[in-house]
């Protein structure tokens, strides 16, 4: 039920409250409907359901009536009740919202939070809960909760406020990690003049990365640089610089840009160079060898940043490109395996 009007106070009444059915969201009266229209409205949320509850708390001097609380129940719903179809319109409870906010805080996306939460409900072996929006919101509701949580906890996603918040977080990060070797910097994106003279550049070197530069010999011999652009809604490419060790791959630096062009990659890597400690790449100042994919813009930008480094093509990306070409239908390559006689 929803509150229909504000509490009313007076000499005879301390409080009066009207509660209406959640299928009554409009004051427009629905009359003279055909049978087909009536059935259609029964499947909608706003079908002007007349069911309501009136609760009146009388003043103490009205006790001569024999009661101080008056409850009037009009249980005349114009739709089906106690079925899954009616439960899907219930408002989301605060407890349900809190559980989803906890999932977001733990790093879940809206879809993974929905899967985790709904799986836990299934273990309760109550199928009616799955249809109750009060307990199990729709995926669209979860996305709305996630957007609200992200705005309150991570700030806005676009505009000047985003960069102002990001710069404040970076300043705090640099102040906290200045003695540990952790640094970060950001260049604001500005495309107001229609040019790309001010692309987004976010460079990060964490304390762990600084220790890898200092203690891992392979950091000065061989590094791997790869990019991916499927981490946010704007497809901003993120470049990760790493090296190998006996424990596996270890990070050396991270850069996020707004584009993948030679000049922007060169500018981004230059930003990252200024963040590196004085003993970067095992005190060599530049990597000896760099393995990348076949992106010409990336390789050209890296060559400008570290001209003394030798660039090599990653075997994995080479084979991946080869198989894509072989399997592409436009090349008309026969894919049916041929068995030797």
N, C-alpha and C positions, 0 to 999 in steps of 0.2 A: 504494500500500500504506500501511497505518496501523500504528503501533507498538501492539503488543498488550499488552506488559508492560514493566515497568521493567528496566533493566540489572541483571544479576545478577553479583555478584563472589564469588570464592572462592579457595581455594588452587590449584585446578587450572584455573580459568576466570578470565580477566581481564574479559571482558565477554560477555554473552549477550543477544541481541535477537530478539524475535519480531515479525514483520510479517505482518499479515493483509490480506485483500482488503477494499476499501472497501465491498463488498456484505455484509460481516459486521459488523453493529453490535450484535447481540444474542446473548446466550449461550443463549437458549432454543432447544432442539433441535426441529427440524422433521422429523417422521417420519410414515409411513403417510398420505401425502397422495394425494388423487385427482389424475388427470391434469389436470383443469381448474384445481385449486388450484395445481399445480406451474407451469403456464403463467402464472398470475396472479402468483406470487411471482417469476418470472423478470423481470418488469417493475418490481419494487420494488427499493428500495435495500437494505433489510434482509432478505435472503433466506438468511442463515446460510451463506454460501459457505465451504466448508472449505479453500480454497486459502490457503497461507501459506508464509512463508520463515523459517527459523530460522538465525541467524548466531551462531556461537560462536567467540570468540577465546581460545585456550588460553594458559596461562602459559608463559613461556620454558622452564621445566624439563620441559615436556611435548613438546619437540621430537623426542624419541626415537620418537614416533608417525609421524614423517615429514611432518607438517604442523602448523601452528599455527592455521589458520582452517578451520572446518567450516561448510559451507553446505548446508542441507537444504531442497530445494524441493519443495513439494507443489502441483503444477500441475494441480489437479482442480477447476476452477471449475464451479459448477452453474448457470451462466448464460452467455449469449453474450458473447464478447469481441471486441475489435477492430472494434466497430460503434458507430454514433453513440449508440445507446440506452445502452450501457454507459458511454460517456464523459460522459454528462450528470450522473453522480453523483460525478465526481472532485472533490476539494476545490480551492478556489480558491488558486492559487499566490500567494506573497508579491509576486512581480513584477507579476502582474495587479492585485493590490490597490494597489500603489504607482502604477501607471499611472492607475487610476481616481481615486486621491486627488489626483493632479496635475490631472486634469480638473476635479475639484470645486474645487480651489484656484484654477483659472483662471476660475471662475464658472459652470461647467456644472451643470445640474440632473441628477437621475438619468436621466431620459429622454434628454436631449441628450447626456449622457456615453455612454450606451449606443449611441446612433446614431453618434456620432463614433468610438468605439472599434471598433464592429462594421464600420463602413465601412473603416477602416484595415486590418482583418483581411481583408476581401474583396479588397483590392488584392494580398494575398499569394497569391491564387489557390489556396488550400488549403481546400476546403469542409469537411474534417474538423475544422479548428480551430473552425469555427462551432458544432459540436456538442459540443466539449470544454469542460466547465465549468471545468476547470483554467485554460483560456486565455480562454474567452468565457463569463462568468457569465450567469445568467438575470437578467431585469429585477428580480425580487424580491430576488436577491442584491445587485444594485447599489443598490437602495433601502436594504438593511441596511447596506451599506458607507457609503452617504451619511449615514445616521443616526449611525453610529459616528464618522465624520469630523466631522460637524457638532457633535456633543457634545464631542469632544476639542478642536476649534478654535474653536467659537463658543459653547460653554457649553450649559447645559440650556435647555429651551424653555418650561417652566412653573414656577410656584411662586416662593417667595421667593429661591431661588438665582438665578433668571433676572434679577430686578430688582437683586439685589446685584451681579451681574456687569455688568449694563447701567450701573448707577450708577458702578462703578469705571471702565468704559470712557469714560463721559461726563466724569468728572473728569480722566482722562488727556487726553482730547480738548480740553477747555477749557484745561488747562494748556499744552498744546502750541501751541494756536492763539490764545492770549489777545492776543498782539501783532498778529495778522493779522485780527482781527474775527470769528473763528469761535467760536460758542457753541452749546451744546445743553443741554437740561434734560429731565427725565422725572418724571412723577407716577405713583406706583405704583397699579396697579389693585387695588381692594379691594371685593369684593362679598359679604363675610362676613355682613353684616346683611340681605342681600336687597335693598338699595337700590343706587342708582347714584350715590352721593354722591362716590365716588372713582374716576372712570373712568381708563382708561389715557390719558395724554397724553405724547407724545414730540415735542418741538419742536426743530428744527435750523435754524441759520443758519450756513452755511459761509463761509470767507473770500471765495470767489467771489461769493456772494450779497451780502456786505457791500460789495464793490467795485461790484456792479451798483447797489445803493442809492445809492452815492456819485457814480458817474460817468454813469449812464444817465438822461437827462432823462425818458424815457418812464415810468420807475419811479414818478414822482410824478403822472403824468397818467392812465395806463391800465394796469390789471393784470388778469390772468386767473386765476381760481381754479376748479380742477376736482378731483374726488376719484375714487378707484378703490379697490375692496375685494377685489381678486383676487390679492394678492401673497403671502398666507400662508394657513395652514390655518384660521385663526380669522376670516378676512375682515375684519380691522381696516381701516377706511377710511383712506386716506392723501390728504391735501390738499396740492396743489402750487400755490404762488403764483408766477407768472411775469409777465414783461412782454416787449414786443416791442422789437426794435432792428434796425439795419441788417444785423446778422449773423444775425438770427433770434430765436427765443425765448430768454430768459435767466431763470434761477431767482432768486427773491427769498426764499423760505422753504419749509419742508416741515413738516407736522404729521401725526402718526399718532395716531388716537384709537380707542377701543373701540366707539363708537357715533356715529350721525349724528343728534343731536338739537340743538335750538336752544341750550340751555344748555351742552351739552358743546362745541359748536363755538365758542360765545362764549368759554368758558373756555380752549379750546385756542388760539384766536387771541390771547387776552390773554397766555398764556404766551409765544407767539411774539413779541409786541410787546416784551416785556421783554428779549428776546434781540437785537432789532434794534439797530444802532448809533444814535447820537444824530442822525446825518444820514440817517435812514431815509427812503425814498421821495423821494429827491433833495432832502433837507433840508426836506420839507414835513410829515413826521411822520404823514401819512395819505395813502392813494391818492385821487386825485380821482374816478376812475371805476373800477368793478369789473364785469367781465363773468363771469357764472356760468351754470350750467344752471338748470332750472326747479325745483330742490329748495327747497321753502319753508323747511325747517329750516335749510338752509345760508344762504339769503338773509337770514333773520331773525337768525341768529347773527352774520353779517358786519355787518349794520346796527347791532347793539348794540355791536360792537367798534369800527367806524369810522362813527359816525353822520353825519359830514359827507360821506361818499362817496356817489356816485350809482350805483345798481345797474342793470345792463342785462342782458337775456337774450341768451345766445349764439345766433346765427343757426343754427349747425351743430346745436346741441341742439334748437332749435325745429323745424328740418326733420326731424331724426331722430325726434322725438316725433310729428310729423305723419304721417310715412310708416309708423310703427309702428301708428298708429291706423287709417290707411287700409288697411293690409294685414292687420289682425287679423280673423280669421274671424267673431268675434262681432258685428262692425259690418256684416257682409254687404255689403261694398263690392265691386262688380264689378271684377275685375282684368284682364279681357280687354280689350286695346286696341281702341279704336273708330276705324276709318279713315274719314275724310271721303270722301264720294262725289264 
